[in-house]
């Protein structure tokens, strides 16, 4: 398994889903997992395949915010880092080629060094690297990879399937795979809305991720209707004083201190999302969601069932009022939990979905 993002300690938020998938793989008696990713906590039955030099390089990449972040801030540096990544992965793939049955490669760009290797690979496609398809020449490069290997493209959201099918459907199977959810989120007790309420947003604080929140929320949130914002402020975005900004947070803290008492979760992101893991966890916790109408949100929740989709300030304020009604809130909370268990389950369920793809390639 290859990934360029992985939590470097127990409190790190980066690539947490990679750790969860790897953990489920490590616990499976049918899989011998070798992991190439930033160094971080993992169980003993996972073989770590990074050289010390690769581990240091990946650590530096993580500290710089990853290639996607560098592309926004320092495109030239991002290009140099991307070339270094491809060189390291090509060497890795050649070194282990005879011993590997299936490559599980996270992010499209990490599959490019497979060109001409006649390998079998499951390649995940997430929202951020889905944008790579717009880079001139990228579709052609990826088609070269798919022509010379047996691959399944596995986006984590079905909204990406039509475009992937258009570009690559003649060369590879396109199978959306839902991620799983930690069992702890399903155990969060229900909390009914009150006259004084706490609303949550958990996000990397960037302009695209915040969207219209600071404009639309001004005048509604106050000392009685409190908005709590969690996440690293990567872009140094100015945060209004009516927002309770807490900085980065761990899942353990959210589970213990915040989700059991919040009235609802808000995301007005305009970012290219796949299917945000925080939304899946929020639904499993039975917390209704107010979300912008980007494809990732429209696929994740049904308006009027698990929450509200909004396109204007008026719709946003109306949604806040709806979620403040006890009967509506309870209905949405129950719907959130039901769809989470049915559609996503836990990480063992997610692994089962991937294992079916592995068998299809065998």
C-alpha positions in Angstrom: 0.0 0.0 0.0 1.3 3.4 -1.0 0.2 6.8 0.5 1.8 10.1 0.9 -0.3 11.1 3.9 -0.4 9.2 7.2 -0.8 10.4 10.9 2.6 10.9 12.4 1.3 10.6 15.9 -1.9 9.7 17.8 -3.2 13.3 17.6 -2.3 13.9 13.9 -5.3 14.4 11.6 -3.5 14.0 8.3 -4.3 10.7 6.4 -6.2 9.2 9.3 -8.3 7.2 6.9 -5.1 5.6 5.5 -4.2 4.4 9.0 -7.7 2.9 9.5 -7.6 1.1 6.2 -4.1 -0.2 6.9 -5.1 -1.3 10.3 -8.0 -3.3 8.9 -5.7 -4.9 6.4 -3.1 -5.7 9.1 -5.8 -7.5 11.1 -6.9 -9.6 8.1 -5.5 -13.2 8.0 -5.7 -13.0 4.2 -3.4 -10.0 3.7 0.3 -9.5 4.2 0.6 -5.7 4.1 3.7 -3.7 3.3 3.1 0.0 3.8 5.0 2.9 2.1 3.8 6.1 3.8 5.0 8.7 6.3 6.1 7.0 9.5 3.5 6.9 12.3 1.6 4.6 14.7 0.8 1.1 13.3 0.5 -2.4 14.6 3.4 -4.9 14.5 1.9 -7.1 11.8 2.3 -4.3 9.2 5.6 -4.3 7.4 7.0 -0.8 7.0 8.7 -0.6 3.6 10.1 3.0 3.7 13.9 3.4 3.7 15.2 5.9 6.3 15.8 8.3 3.5 12.2 7.9 2.1 10.8 8.3 5.6 12.7 11.6 6.2 11.6 12.8 2.7 7.9 12.0 3.4 8.2 13.7 6.8 9.4 16.9 5.2 6.6 16.7 2.6 4.0 16.3 5.4 5.5 19.3 7.2 5.1 21.3 4.1 1.4 20.5 3.9 1.6 17.9 1.1 1.8 18.4 -2.6 -1.8 19.6 -3.0 -1.1 22.4 -0.5 2.2 23.3 -2.2 0.4 23.5 -5.6 -1.7 26.3 -4.2 1.1 28.1 -2.5 4.4 27.3 -4.2 3.7 25.6 -7.6 7.4 25.4 -8.6 8.4 23.7 -5.3 5.4 21.4 -5.7 6.6 20.4 -9.2 10.1 19.5 -7.8 8.5 17.5 -5.0 6.2 15.7 -7.4 9.2 14.6 -9.5 11.0 13.4 -6.4 8.0 11.5 -5.4 7.6 9.7 -8.7 11.3 8.8 -8.8 11.1 7.3 -5.3 8.0 5.3 -6.1 9.4 4.0 -9.4 12.4 2.6 -7.4 10.0 1.1 -4.8 7.8 -0.6 -7.4 10.8 -2.1 -9.2 12.4 -3.3 -6.0 9.3 -5.1 -4.8 7.7 -6.0 -8.1 8.3 -9.8 -7.9 6.9 -10.1 -4.3 3.7 -8.0 -4.7 0.4 -9.6 -5.7 -1.7 -6.4 -5.5 -0.7 -2.8 -5.3 -3.1 -0.6 -3.3 -2.2 2.9 -4.4 -3.8 6.0 -2.8 -4.1 9.0 -5.2 -3.8 9.0 -8.9 -0.4 10.6 -9.2 1.1 7.8 -7.1 0.1 5.3 -9.8 2.1 7.0 -12.6 5.4 5.2 -11.8 3.6 1.8 -12.5 3.9 2.6 -16.2 5.0 -0.6 -18.2 5.2 -2.8 -15.1 2.4 -5.3 -15.9 1.2 -5.1 -12.4 -2.2 -5.5 -10.7 -3.4 -2.4 -8.8 -6.4 -0.9 -7.0 -6.0 2.9 -7.4 -8.1 5.1 -5.1 -9.3 8.4 -6.4 -10.0 11.2 -3.9 -11.5 14.6 -4.5 -8.3 16.5 -4.4 -6.4 14.4 -6.9 -9.5 14.2 -9.1 -8.6 17.7 -10.1 -5.4 16.4 -11.6 -7.4 15.3 -14.6 -7.6 18.9 -15.7 -3.7 19.2 -15.8 -2.7 19.1 -19.5 -1.4 15.7 -20.5 -2.4 14.0 -17.2 -5.2 11.9 -18.8 -2.8 10.7 -21.5 -0.2 9.7 -18.9 -2.8 7.8 -16.8 -4.1 6.0 -19.8 -0.5 4.8 -20.5 -0.4 3.4 -16.9 -3.8 1.7 -17.3 -2.8 0.2 -20.7 0.3 -1.5 -19.3 -1.2 -2.8 -16.0 -4.4 -4.5 -14.8 -6.1 -1.8 -12.7 -9.3 -0.9 -10.9 -10.0 2.7 -10.3 -11.8 3.1 -6.9 -13.1 6.6 -6.3 -14.4 7.1 -2.7 -17.5 8.9 -4.2 -19.8 7.9 -7.0 -20.1 11.4 -8.4 -16.6 11.0 -9.8 -17.5 7.8 -11.7 -19.0 9.3 -15.0 -15.9 11.4 -15.8 -13.5 8.5 -14.8 -15.6 6.2 -17.0 -15.3 8.7 -19.9 -11.6 8.9 -19.7 -10.6 5.4 -18.7 -13.6 3.1 -18.9 -12.2 1.3 -21.9 -9.0 0.4 -20.0 -10.1 -0.2 -16.4 -13.1 -1.0 -14.2 -14.4 2.0 -12.3 -15.8 0.9 -8.9 -16.8 3.5 -6.2 -15.8 2.3 -2.7 -17.3 3.9 0.4 -14.9 4.3 3.3 -15.8 3.0 6.8 -16.4 4.7 10.1 -14.9 4.1 13.5 -17.3 2.3 15.8 -16.9 5.0 18.5 -18.9 7.5 16.4 -21.9 5.2 16.4 -21.9 5.3 20.2 -22.3 9.1 20.6 -25.5 9.7 22.7 -28.3 11.7 21.2 -28.6 15.4 22.2 -31.8 17.4 21.5 -31.5 21.1 20.5 -31.9 23.7 23.2 -32.4 27.4 23.6 -28.7 27.7 23.9 -26.9 25.5 21.3 -23.4 24.6 20.1 -22.8 24.2 16.4 -19.7 22.6 15.0 -17.5 22.9 12.0 -14.3 20.7 11.7 -12.2 21.6 8.7 -8.8 22.7 7.4 -9.3 26.4 7.6 -8.8 27.7 4.0 -10.9 30.1 1.9 -12.4 27.3 -0.2 -13.2 25.1 2.8 -14.9 27.9 4.8 -16.9 29.1 1.8 -19.6 31.6 2.7 -19.7 30.7 6.4 -18.3 33.9 7.8 -20.6 36.0 5.6 -23.8 34.0 6.1 -23.2 33.3 9.8 -22.7 36.9 11.0 -25.7 38.1 13.0 -27.0 34.6 13.8 -24.2 33.2 16.0 -23.7 34.8 19.4 -23.3 33.8 23.1 -26.4 31.7 23.0 -26.1 30.2 19.5 -22.4 29.4 19.6 -20.3 28.4 16.5 -17.2 26.3 17.3 -14.6 26.0 14.6 -11.9 23.3 14.8 -9.0 22.6 12.5 -5.5 24.0 11.4 -5.6 27.5 9.9 -3.3 26.6 7.1 -3.8 29.8 5.1 -3.8 32.2 8.1 -7.4 33.1 7.3 -8.8 36.0 9.5 -11.4 34.5 11.8 -14.3 36.8 13.0 -14.5 37.3 16.8 -18.0 35.8 17.0 -16.5 32.4 15.9 -15.1 30.3 18.8 -11.9 29.1 17.1 -10.2 26.2 18.9 -7.4 25.2 16.5 -6.5 21.6 15.6 -8.4 18.9 17.5 -8.3 15.1 17.9 -11.1 12.7 17.2 -10.9 11.7 20.9 -11.6 15.3 22.0 -14.5 15.7 19.6 -16.1 12.4 20.7 -15.7 13.2 24.4 -16.4 16.9 24.6 -18.2 18.2 21.5 -20.4 15.8 19.6 -22.4 14.7 22.6 -23.7 18.3 23.0 -23.9 19.8 19.6 -27.1 20.8 17.8 -25.7 20.4 14.3 -22.7 20.3 12.0 -22.0 22.9 9.3 -19.9 22.8 6.1 -20.2 25.4 3.4 -17.1 24.1 1.6 -16.5 25.1 -2.0 -13.5 22.8 -2.2 -13.2 19.8 -4.6 -14.2 17.1 -2.1 -14.5 13.4 -2.7 -16.7 12.4 0.2 -15.4 14.1 3.4 -14.8 11.6 6.1 -15.8 14.1 8.8 -19.4 14.1 7.3 -19.6 10.3 7.5 -18.5 10.4 11.2 -20.9 13.2 11.9 -23.8 11.2 10.5 -22.8 8.1 12.4 -22.9 10.2 15.6 -26.5 11.2 14.8 -25.7 14.9 14.2 -27.7 16.6 11.4 -25.7 18.5 8.8 -26.1 21.8 7.0 -24.0 21.7 3.9 -23.3 23.6 0.6 -24.6 22.0 -2.6 -21.3 20.7 -4.0 -21.4 17.2 -5.5 -19.7 15.5 -2.5 -22.3 16.9 -0.2 -25.3 16.0 -2.5 -24.1 12.5 -2.6 -23.5 12.1 1.1 -26.8 13.4 2.5 -30.4 13.7 1.3 -31.9 17.2 1.9 -34.6 16.9 4.5 -33.4 13.6 5.7 -29.9 13.7 7.2 -29.8 17.5 7.1 -30.1 20.5 4.7 -28.4 21.5 1.5 -28.2 25.3 1.1 -27.3 27.6 -1.8 -28.0 31.1 -0.2 -27.9 32.9 3.1 -31.7 32.8 3.3 -31.6 29.0 2.9 -28.8 28.8 5.5 -30.7 30.7 8.1 -33.8 28.7 7.4 -31.9 25.4 7.8 -30.5 26.6 11.2 -34.1 27.2 12.3 -35.2 23.8 11.0 -32.5 22.0 13.0 -33.6 23.9 16.1 -37.0 22.2 16.0 -36.9 19.1 18.3 -39.1 16.8 16.1 -37.2 17.6 12.9 -33.9 17.3 14.7 -34.8 13.8 16.0 -36.0 12.6 12.7 -32.7 13.7 11.0 -30.6 12.3 13.7 -32.2 8.9 13.3 -31.8 9.0 9.5 -28.1 9.9 9.9 -27.4 6.8 12.0 -29.4 4.5 9.8 -27.8 5.5 6.5 -24.3 5.4 8.1 -24.6 1.9 9.3 -26.2 0.7 6.1 -24.0 2.4 3.5 -20.7 2.7 5.3 -20.4 0.4 8.3 -17.0 0.2 9.9 -13.4 -0.2 8.5 -13.7 -4.0 8.4 -16.7 -3.5 6.1 -14.7 -1.1 4.0 -11.9 -3.6 3.7 -14.4 -6.2 2.6 -15.3 -3.9 -0.3 -11.6 -3.6 -1.3 -11.0 -7.3 -1.0 -13.7 -7.9 -3.6 -11.7 -5.7 -6.0 -8.5 -7.6 -5.1 -10.2 -10.9 -5.9 -11.5 -9.5 -9.2 -7.9 -8.8 -10.2 -6.5 -12.2 -9.1 
